[in-house]
């Protein structure tokens, strides 16, 4: 198992490295990067579920449940934000045509 100080050092090193990498990403690449990070959040949720499954004590189960809950909320929120960001790249004509096309298809189906 990793000692407390080593774990804190690894966390701080990862946080600093992540900040430096993300701050250098061009604006045009933020949407694909968000999509990739949503994939990573899914892996985090799987890890949290494994940790929850291996929990023996009540505090471990509470922390594991909170990890699964927060990880899932983070992943879902990331996909919602990514979808909204992708909508911003569509022209206003595509947005109107898409909405009208969906309504027309619904009317044809009924």
N, C-alpha and C positions, 0 to 999 in steps of 0.2 A: 504494500500500500504506500501511497505517496504521503510524505510528512506535510504538515500544515504550511510551513514556510515555502517548501518547494511548490506546492499546489498554488499558493498565492503568487509566487514568482512566475509560474507558467501562465496563470490567468492574466497577470499584468503584461507579460510579454506578448501574449496573443491579442489582448485588447489594443496595445500600442501598434502592433503590426497590422491589425485589421484597420485601425484608424488611418494609418499611413497609406495603405493600399487603396482604401475606398476614397480617400481625399484626392487621389491622383487619377480617378476615373473620369473620362470626359462625360459631359452631360448627356450626349446622345447614347451612351452605353448604359445609363442607369436602369432603363427598363429591362434589358436582357439580364443585367446583373441582379435586379430584384427577382426575376423569374428563377434564376439559378439559386439565389438565397432561399427562395421558398422550398426548393428541393432539399436544401440543407436543413431547414426547419422540420421537414417531414422525417428526416433521419433522426433529428433530436427527439421528436415525439416517440419514435420507435425505441430509442435508447431510454427514454423516460419510462416507457411501458415495461421494458426489461428490468429496469431498476425497481419499479413498483412491484413487479412480479417476484423479485428476490428479497423484498423487504420483510423483515421478521418482527420488528417492534412497531408499536402504534405511531411514534413520531416519524419513523422511516416511511410508513404507509401514507401519513399525512403529507409529508414533503414530496413523496413520489406522485401522489394524486395531484398535488398543486403543480408539479412539473409537467405532468401530462396535460392538465387543463390549460395552463399558460402556454405550453408549446403548441397545442392544437389551436388555441385562439390566435397565436402569433402567425401560424401557417395560414389559417383561413383569412386573417386580416391582410396578410401579404398578397394573397391571390386577389382579394378585392381591390387593393390599391393598384396592383399591376394591371388589372382589367380597366380601371378608371384611367390609368396613365396611357394605356393603348388607345382608349377612346379619344384622347386628346390629339393623337397623331392622325386621326381620320379627318378628312375635310368635312365641312358642314353639309355639302351635297351628299356625301356617302352616308352620313348619319341620318339625314332626312329620307334618303332612298331606302336605307336599311329598315327604318321604322315603318315606312309605307309598305315596303315589300312584305314585311312580317304581318302587317294588318291585312293586306290583300290575300296572303296565303291562308290566314285564319278565316277570312270571309269565304274563300273558295272551298275550304274544308267543311264548312257548315252548310 
